[in-house]
Amino acid sequence: MIRKGERNLITDVPGLKVGNAEDHKIRTGVTVVLPDKPMAAAADIRGGAPGTRETAALDPVSLVDGIDGLFLSGGSAFGLDAGGGVQAHLKAIGRGYEIAPGLPRVPVVAGAILFDLNSGGDKDWGDEPPYRALGKLAAEQVGLHFRLGDAGAGLGAVAGGYKGGLGSASSVLPDGTTVGALVAVNAVGSPLMPGSDAFWAWPFELDGEFGGRRPMGPVTAAGLPRDMKGRVQSGTNTTIAVVATDADLTRVELKRLAIMAADGFARALRPVHTPFDGDLVYAVSTGRRPIDEPRPLAVLELGSLAADTLARAIARGVYAADSLGPFRSYRDIFAR
């Protein structure tokens, strides 16, 4: 039987901490995932408009076999500066890839961005975008507990016709192996079933974690939903996610985990992976729990669970969000 972790957050995976930082004047933010030690990682990109840093280095054929941190950021391409702030923090505490004795360690930090430049707020930040400072601040305050909804990279996010946000969830197998997901939901598509207050992810919900709403009858899903984003433009969306496990997966196996986990987008959003989204999943392992043979069967089970967990995290991110400016939240729209 699958159960939620203690916190129902990605930090239920032993060895991970998460930090958020926001600028409410600008209406943007950064979320950082830091491992206790370098972690194996891979990525899968499904959307048509991605924005990333160091993601090519996660290819299993590349040299670096472990990364020191991940970030999710608002700000479109400006948000890639967040990685420099995370890197500065890690260097200051002695983390990083050792190239040779006597040379500075180089922290390896990967990350992805979403578009929230239309979230309102004051975007006239002058010559210095805020994202490096936000990345450093988020890295400095990582912990096991963190806020969802209008927090970190989810502050300026919008999901279809609803305020988007930062979501997370965890799942624990009977043997104790843990899978967690973290996601900033800023999709073109809708998280809700047509004409309903039920999330597409409702079949995977555990213990009413996103409201317990259920469809009242048959749902006609033909055509595009009416509660997509009102004005769809290339490069102005993206749902970016991290799935994590303590199972000791290789980088090749993590690549398969990321591919399978991306189906969690399709279980929670419609349409998904559009030309206007930069949908991306990072998959990481803290490597604390050995995998029994046969390994492919273990990857199969973990990948399926990661997709379900990611779908739950997406719904939780939308459910936890508060209204912000013109963007109304799910809970305000469907208040009872």
WORAGI-V182789 format. One record per pair of residues at least 12 apart in sequence whose ideal C-beta (glycine too) atoms are under 6 Angstrom apart, sorted by sequence separation. I is the first residue (numbers start at 0). J is the second residue. D is the distance in whole Angstrom. If there is no record, write none. Layout:
i: {I I}
j: {J J}
d: {D D}
This chain:
i: {42 70 94 153 168 317 18 151 167 264 17 42 70 149 150 197 41 90 148 166 196 197 16 40 68 89 197 147 165 242 15 147 195 261 14 86 260 14 163 67 86 163 192 85 257 193 257 39 40 50 82 158 192 256 38 52 67 156 37 82 156 158 156 159 253 37 52 153 159 152 193 253 158 79 78 33 189 248 32 75 118 189 189 31 67 75 236 237 247 67 68 69 70 72 73 115 187 236 237 238 239 240 241 242 243 244 245 29 30 66 69 75 187 73 233 245 246 247 29 66 245 247 255 259 263 267 63 187 231 246 262 266 28 260 27 252 256 260 263 267 27 84 88 259 263 267 80 83 87 81 85 187 256 260 80 84 88 186 77 80 84 88 185 29 78 185 186 77 81 85 31 184 54 246 53 74 183 244 52 72 182 51 181 50 180 242 70 179 160 178 200 159 200 242 159 177 199 159 240 113 176 113 190 73 72 188 189 71 188 73 186 188 188 187 27 187 187 26 26 26 25 24 25 24 29 203 29 209 31 209 22 31 203 208 29 33 203 210 209 200 200 71 176 20 200 20 198 20 19 18 30 114 18 30 18 28 29 17 28 113 16 16 19 28 113 178 27 178 190 17 27 111 180 26 180 184 178 182 19 182 19 180 184 10 21 184 170 182 196 170 168 168 168 167 166 166 168 166 166 165 164 164 161 164 9 11 162 8 158 162 7 162 7 153 162 4 12 11 162 4 12 11 71 111 161 1 2 157 9 148 149 9 69 147 148 149 4 48 48 59 59 59 3 119 32 41 39 41 69 41 39 43 42 43 41 45 43 46 45 47 50 15 49 48 46 49 12 46 13 46 12 45 9 44 43 42 41 40 38 39 38 34 14 14 13}
j: {54 82 106 165 180 329 31 165 181 278 32 57 85 164 165 212 57 106 164 182 212 213 33 57 85 106 214 165 183 260 34 166 214 280 34 106 280 35 184 89 108 185 214 108 280 218 282 65 66 76 108 184 218 282 65 79 94 183 65 110 184 186 185 188 282 67 82 183 189 183 224 284 190 112 112 68 224 284 69 112 155 226 227 70 106 114 275 276 286 107 108 109 110 112 113 155 227 276 277 278 279 280 281 282 283 284 285 70 71 107 110 116 228 115 275 287 288 289 72 109 288 290 298 302 306 310 107 231 275 290 306 310 73 305 73 298 302 306 309 313 74 131 135 306 310 314 128 131 135 130 134 236 305 309 130 134 138 236 128 131 135 139 236 81 130 237 238 130 134 138 85 238 109 301 109 130 239 301 110 130 240 111 241 112 242 305 134 243 226 244 266 226 267 309 227 245 267 228 309 183 246 185 268 152 152 268 269 152 269 155 268 270 271 273 115 275 276 118 119 120 120 120 121 121 133 307 134 314 137 315 129 138 310 315 137 141 311 318 318 310 311 183 288 133 314 136 314 137 137 137 151 235 140 152 141 151 152 141 152 237 141 142 145 154 239 304 154 305 317 145 155 239 308 155 309 313 308 312 150 313 151 312 316 143 154 317 304 316 333 308 308 311 312 312 312 313 315 315 316 316 316 319 317 320 167 169 320 167 317 322 168 323 169 316 326 169 177 177 328 171 179 179 239 279 329 170 171 326 179 319 320 181 241 319 320 321 177 233 234 250 251 254 205 324 241 250 250 253 281 254 253 257 257 258 257 261 261 272 272 274 277 243 277 277 276 279 243 277 245 278 245 278 243 279 280 281 282 283 283 284 285 285 285 287 287}
d: {5 6 5 3 5 5 5 5 5 6 5 5 5 6 5 5 5 6 4 5 5 6 5 5 5 4 4 5 5 4 6 6 5 5 6 5 5 5 4 5 5 5 5 5 5 6 4 6 5 6 5 5 5 4 6 5 5 6 3 5 6 5 4 6 4 6 5 5 4 4 6 6 5 6 4 5 4 5 4 6 3 5 6 5 4 5 5 6 4 5 5 6 4 5 6 3 6 5 4 5 5 5 5 5 5 6 5 6 5 5 6 6 5 4 5 4 5 5 5 6 5 6 6 3 4 4 5 5 5 5 4 4 6 4 4 5 5 5 3 4 5 4 5 6 4 6 6 5 6 4 5 5 6 5 4 3 4 6 4 4 3 6 6 5 5 5 5 6 3 5 6 5 6 6 4 5 5 6 5 6 4 5 5 4 5 4 6 5 4 5 6 5 4 6 5 5 5 6 6 6 5 4 6 5 5 4 6 4 5 5 5 5 5 5 5 5 6 4 5 3 5 6 6 5 4 5 5 4 4 5 5 5 5 6 5 5 5 6 4 4 6 5 6 4 4 4 4 4 6 4 3 4 5 4 4 5 6 6 6 4 4 6 5 4 6 5 6 5 5 5 5 4 4 5 4 5 5 5 5 6 3 4 4 5 5 6 5 6 4 5 5 4 4 5 4 6 6 4 2 5 4 6 6 3 5 4 4 5 5 6 6 6 6 6 4 3 5 5 4 5 4 6 5 5 5 5 5 5 3 3 6 4 6 4 4 5 6 6 5 4 5 6 5 4 6 6 5 4 6 4 6 4 6 5 5 5 5 6 4 4 6 6 4 4 4 5 4 4 5 4 5 4 6 5 5 5 5 5 5 5 6 6 3 6 5}
